[in-house]
Amino acid sequence: MQPRVVKPPGQDFAVELLKSRYGLGSCCSEEYAFPNFDQAKCKRRSLTSPAVAWPSNLASNSRNWTECCSDASYSPLKYVSSSTSKASNKRKLLPHQINQIYDELFQIHQKLQCETSAQQKFAEELQERERFLVEREQVQFRHETALSKMKGMEEEVLTRFQIIKEQHDAEVVHLTEALKAKNKECKRLRSSFDTLKELNDYLKKQLNEVSEENRKMEIQAKRVQARLDNLQVPLNAQVYELLTVFMDWISDYYLSKLKSEGSGMGGETPVLEFASQRNDIQEKCVKLLPVMTEQLQWMPLVNSKLHEPFLKFIYWSLRQLEAGTLHSTMTSTLRRLGEDIFKGVVTKGIQDNSAEHSMENKPKAAAFFRSSNLPLRLLSTLIVLKTVTQADYLAQAFDSLCLDLKTDEGKALFLEYQAVPVILNHLQISSKGLLSNVIDSLLQMTVESKSLQPFLEACSNNLFFRTCSVLLRTPKLDLQILEKLSIILQKLSKIKSNKKFFELFTIHLMLQEIQRTTHPEHAFLCINLNSTLFNLGLTKCNSLAFSGSH
């Protein structure tokens, strides 16, 4: 929108005004005509240009207009006044009417100038308003664009919401149907449970009645058994005494001489004295062991002196089964045998009010593994190690064995029962938790005593070195176990005949590799390895070995 600009009056307007008001002719118009008025030039003139001299009367009459319109940017009558002053100088005197015309024209000029200024301000305001409206229009356009986008998104949201709502309604319907089915199932189960509960209560009542009747019958049976035992034991005592003598005789002079393991004292493959009867002996042992396991229940009623020969026969019978294949029926028998030996057997007395049976009905026990008798306890320990597979039982058995081997009597019994193969059966990486206990029991036999040399000879065989070879090949073997094993191997290396076993199972090569990879901080292990290799003639004795020997 362009502002309307009011143009100031030109020359023709002033001449016509003079003619109409004062009746001036053409001469007057020619003589007092305004010079050419160029509006563009007037606009380019500055207010700071020198003022044009006006007549005193014109200046005084137009003062008020000048004050109200002092901010005008240009004056259209300056050129007229300049021309008038030139004319006045020519004529020296102007008529009074001309002066009035000039005053009126000046007033008109002032009014027009004020109006022009107002129009310009109004135009500027219009331009500012137009700019503001344009900006608002742009903002409005942006808002409309955003609203259109939001409208599209709203439609999409409503569509998705409708889809989700339909899915939700369908899911609610499905879950409602499932809940109804579950409720029906729960009602059916509750009904079945109530029925089973009633049946259980009835069966429980019957069980209580049967249990009470069974308890009465057990008490009666125990009383009958106790009376029967009182009648039969004195006779059976002699039978047991006779049997144990035979068992002791057979164990010491027959079964113990049959080397069932694939190793002997001298390390050669054993030659059986009764090779043709080997299978027959094993079959007889398989038949005898279940019967002897049952007879353990009678041991509390037998003199405790007869327990040792009885267990000795069981032990040597078990040793005869090592070379053969165990029957499937023997597994449960051996497990029961080991548990009875470990826990002991207790015969409970029968509650009887009669005074004649009060002394005989006291509980009697036969403690095997926990016996205070060292030979009986050591035998029981070896039987447990042969038959039990539970880790806690085996750990207690090895602890008891280590304590017994601290005495000379325990070491002698260990050699008498040829227990090295029994221990080697547990010297495997599969029984990792027991490995340290197994090594400790063997290490206890290497303490300086009269049993040391027989023990080393008992270990000088294929079985022992094969077991050590397998153990040394175990990756990341525990350092303490390796140190303990190195002590035993170092003592065995002193026997010259054992060099062939070290070479046969490449133990010397493994020891050299361990020596190469062992950190020097493990001085104890390094000393034992150096000493072992030196005894085998594979290395020279260095200062470290000498310092260790001293």
Salt bridges, closest charged atoms under 4 A:
GLU31 OE2 - ARG91 NH2 0.74
GLU104 OE1 - ARG21 NH1 2.00
GLU128 OE2 - ARG131 NH2 2.10
GLU135 OE2 - ARG131 NH1 2.68
GLU156 OE2 - ARG160 NH2 2.78
GLU185 OE2 - ARG188 NH2 2.32
GLU212 OE2 - ARG215 NH2 2.66
ASP248 OD1 - LYS312 NZ 3.26
ASP252 OD1 - LYS312 NZ 3.45
GLU261 OE2 - ARG319 NH2 1.81
GLU268 OE2 - LYS500 NZ 3.74
GLU294 OE2 - ARG336 NH1 2.43
GLU322 OE2 - ARG319 NE 3.33
GLU322 OE2 - LYS386 NZ 2.06
ASP340 OD2 - ARG336 NE 3.82
GLU356 OE2 - HIS357 NE2 3.72
GLU360 OE1 - HIS357 ND1 3.59
ASP404 OD1 - ARG377 NH2 2.95
ASP440 OD1 - LYS484 NZ 2.66
GLU448 OE2 - LYS491 NZ 3.96
GLU513 OE2 - ARG516 NH2 2.44
